[in-house]
Amino acid sequence: MKIMINAFAGAAIALASSAPGFAEEFRLGLITPPPHVWTKAAEAFGAELAEASDGEHSVTVFPARQLGNEAEMLQQLQTGALDMAFMTVAEVSNRAPDFGALYAPFLADDVAHAGRILRSDTAKGMLEQLPAKTGVVGTGYGMAGLRQIVSRGAVESAEDLSGKKLRITPFDPILDFYNALGAAPTPMPLPDVYDALANGQVDAIDMDVELIWKLKYYEHADTIVQSDHMMFPMVGLVSAKVWSGLSEEDRATISELMAKHVDSTIDSYVEMEQGWLDQVRETGKTYVEVDEDFFGAAVEEWNAIWSEKSSVLGELRDVSAETAED
């Protein structure tokens, strides 16, 4: 990973119009709440960086959108106003469409398979695009497990979601998927989701099981659909302008430690996802398990759209086949 980061560090330096003064205290933003796996990984990264630098460097973590939504934080990274972020690949894909391929429906068989895909050379190689296309340096991937559906009404078939307002993260891959399904995808920031589901502003939500359980979204649901239809990757980012002002030694340390801690989230979800699913199942809500056939032609339609938008979808499908377990 250090070799790859150093290989495209030059692109980040060339992109930066001027190198800012070195910041001893880095600011790292996230949209996830304090108890979330990503936030805890960010805090662990900051603690280890402080230790590794003998206290010379520190990281202040700002969770729960304290520094804005992801689009705003990415703009701050581009200008150097924000040093670092743990960010959904969703926001990155809005500017570097190849990354949308990581959301291919049923690319991964399960959460462990998703982790193997994200750790592949093909996925890691995609990070080389980021300095030129988005003004950031990517250090490595994490994730938030696989996506599920929580519905206020009964869901016995995909037709039951047709026309329903379904909360999504605002980015094209998931928008295209639910449009193909015939639902009414409704972008909405995370802090608004609980109340929106409670008061009927949305009929259903697309969400990872950690937050379904920890933020109690199931309380206002009639049906939990375990669909595992998409992985939800995360990427560790450093502002290219900030990166250009770092010494080679600091770049190596930061890239190694950040990559380590974003990658640790993959192990966390592999270990804990089934437990969260079991706890949600035990709430007494109707719990439905479905597979790719449930979504009918929507998967094929998504693949047709994104084979045009992303140049790496075919390669990732090959990686998926190579890393699948028999």
Buried (B, 14 or more C-beta within 10 A) or exposed (E): BEEBBEEBBEBBBEBBEEBBEEBEEBBBBBBBBEEBBBBBBBBBBBBBBBEBBEEEBBBEBBBBBEBBBBBBBBEBBBEBBBBBBBBBBBBBBBBBBBBBBBBBBBBBBBBBBBBBBBBBEBBBEBBBBBBBBBBBBBBBBBBBBBBBBBBBEEBEEBEBBEEBBBBBBBBBBBBBBBBBBBBBBBEBBBEEBBEBBBEEBBBBBBBBBBBBBBBEBBEBBBBBBBBBBBBBBBBBBBBBBBBBBBEEEBBBBBBBBBBBBBBBBBEBBBEBBBEBBEBBBEBEBBBBEBEBEBBBEBBEBBBEBBBEBBEBBEBBBEBBEEBEEE
